[in-house]
Amino acid sequence: MSTTSQRGTPPITLDVLRKLVQDLPPAEISRLPVDKLPDNIPEDLVEEAPYYSRNALEGLIMEANAYHLSLRVRLQESIGDDAIVALDKSRHAGATANIRVFRNKLLELISLRQDIARGNGEPISYCSRPISSA
């Protein structure tokens, strides 16, 4: 994964991202530049991805979501709440992969908590990738 903007490199469109997800191995998917990804990735992208690539794609989506959220916070600090409200109204939201990934991660955490409470869970076995602090 790369967060360093590559000047002159165009953004990755949704159509291009769909093709990359189908063609690249998981390690390459993980290294796609999050600053070039769309900020609203449809939910069906993960569902249509090859099974072996879904974990890498979900991780990439979570990283892209964090990146876009950080941009939003900086924008809000720069131009104010009213401009953010106007920006939000200018976009229409649908089902996104961010929502699906977040929901799935929450369900994993709930399951982990229940297993640990019963005494038969190993926290590390549930982690699909290391958690990094931003």
C-alpha positions as CSV (number, residue, x, y, z in Angstrom):
1,M,0.0,0.0,0.0
2,S,1.2,3.4,-0.9
3,T,0.0,6.7,0.4
4,T,2.6,8.8,-1.3
5,S,1.0,10.7,-4.1
6,Q,2.6,10.0,-7.5
7,R,2.4,13.3,-9.4
8,G,1.0,12.9,-12.8
9,T,-0.5,9.5,-12.1
10,P,-4.2,9.5,-12.8
11,P,-6.7,8.3,-10.2
12,I,-7.8,4.7,-10.4
13,T,-11.3,4.6,-11.7
14,L,-13.8,2.1,-10.5
15,D,-13.6,0.2,-13.8
16,V,-9.8,0.0,-13.6
17,L,-10.0,-1.1,-10.0
18,R,-12.4,-3.9,-10.8
19,K,-10.0,-5.2,-13.5
20,L,-7.0,-4.9,-11.1
21,V,-8.8,-6.9,-8.4
22,Q,-9.6,-9.7,-10.9
23,D,-6.1,-9.7,-12.4
24,L,-3.6,-9.0,-9.6
25,P,-2.5,-11.3,-6.8
26,P,-3.4,-10.3,-3.2
27,A,0.1,-8.9,-2.5
28,E,-0.2,-6.5,-5.4
29,I,-3.7,-5.5,-4.5
30,S,-2.4,-4.5,-1.0
31,R,0.2,-2.2,-2.6
32,L,-2.2,-0.1,-4.7
33,P,-1.9,3.6,-3.8
34,V,-4.8,4.5,-1.6
35,D,-4.6,8.1,-2.5
36,K,-5.6,7.2,-6.1
37,L,-8.6,5.0,-5.2
38,P,-12.2,6.2,-5.4
39,D,-13.6,7.4,-2.1
40,N,-16.8,5.4,-2.5
41,I,-16.1,1.8,-3.6
42,P,-19.3,-0.2,-4.1
43,E,-20.0,-3.2,-1.9
44,D,-20.2,-5.6,-4.8
45,L,-16.5,-5.1,-5.6
46,V,-15.5,-7.3,-2.6
47,E,-18.2,-9.8,-3.3
48,E,-17.1,-10.2,-6.9
49,A,-13.4,-10.4,-6.1
50,P,-11.7,-13.8,-6.2
51,Y,-12.0,-15.4,-2.8
52,Y,-8.2,-15.5,-2.3
53,S,-8.0,-11.7,-2.9
54,R,-10.9,-10.6,-0.6
55,N,-8.8,-10.2,2.5
56,A,-6.2,-8.0,0.7
57,L,-9.0,-6.0,-0.9
58,E,-10.8,-5.5,2.4
59,G,-7.6,-4.3,4.0
60,L,-6.9,-1.9,1.1
61,I,-10.5,-0.5,1.3
62,M,-10.1,0.1,5.1
63,E,-6.8,1.9,4.4
64,A,-8.4,4.0,1.6
65,N,-11.3,4.8,3.9
66,A,-8.9,6.0,6.6
67,Y,-7.0,8.1,4.0
68,H,-10.2,9.7,2.7
69,L,-11.5,10.4,6.2
70,S,-8.2,12.1,7.0
71,L,-8.6,14.3,3.9
72,R,-12.1,15.1,5.0
73,V,-11.0,16.2,8.4
74,R,-8.3,18.4,7.0
75,L,-10.8,19.9,4.5
76,Q,-13.3,20.5,7.3
77,E,-10.6,22.3,9.4
78,S,-9.7,24.4,6.3
79,I,-13.1,25.4,5.0
80,G,-15.5,24.8,7.8
81,D,-18.6,22.7,8.7
82,D,-21.0,24.5,6.3
83,A,-18.8,23.6,3.3
84,I,-18.6,20.0,4.4
85,V,-22.4,19.8,4.7
86,A,-22.7,21.3,1.2
87,L,-20.2,18.8,-0.1
88,D,-22.1,15.9,1.5
89,K,-25.4,17.0,0.0
90,S,-23.7,17.2,-3.4
91,R,-22.9,13.5,-3.2
92,H,-25.4,10.7,-3.1
93,A,-24.4,7.7,-1.1
94,G,-25.2,4.1,-1.9
95,A,-24.0,0.7,-0.5
96,T,-20.2,0.9,-0.4
97,A,-17.5,-1.6,0.3
98,N,-16.4,0.5,3.2
99,I,-19.7,-0.3,5.0
100,R,-19.5,-4.0,4.2
101,V,-15.9,-4.3,5.4
102,F,-16.6,-2.3,8.5
103,R,-19.7,-4.5,9.3
104,N,-17.7,-7.7,8.7
105,K,-14.8,-6.5,10.9
106,L,-17.3,-5.7,13.7
107,L,-18.9,-9.1,13.4
108,E,-15.4,-10.7,13.7
109,L,-14.7,-8.7,16.8
110,I,-18.0,-9.7,18.3
111,S,-17.3,-13.3,17.6
112,L,-13.8,-13.0,19.0
113,R,-15.1,-11.4,22.2
114,Q,-17.7,-14.2,22.6
115,D,-15.0,-16.9,22.0
116,I,-12.7,-15.3,24.6
117,A,-15.5,-15.0,27.1
118,R,-16.2,-18.7,26.7
119,G,-12.5,-19.4,27.1
120,N,-11.9,-21.0,23.7
121,G,-10.6,-18.1,21.6
122,E,-7.1,-17.1,20.5
123,P,-7.0,-13.4,19.7
124,I,-4.2,-13.7,17.2
125,S,-6.0,-16.4,15.1
126,Y,-8.7,-13.9,14.3
127,C,-6.4,-11.1,13.0
128,S,-6.3,-11.2,9.2
129,R,-3.6,-8.5,9.1
130,P,-1.6,-6.5,11.6
131,I,-3.3,-3.4,13.0
132,S,-1.3,-0.3,12.5
133,S,-1.7,3.0,14.3
134,A,-2.3,6.0,12.1
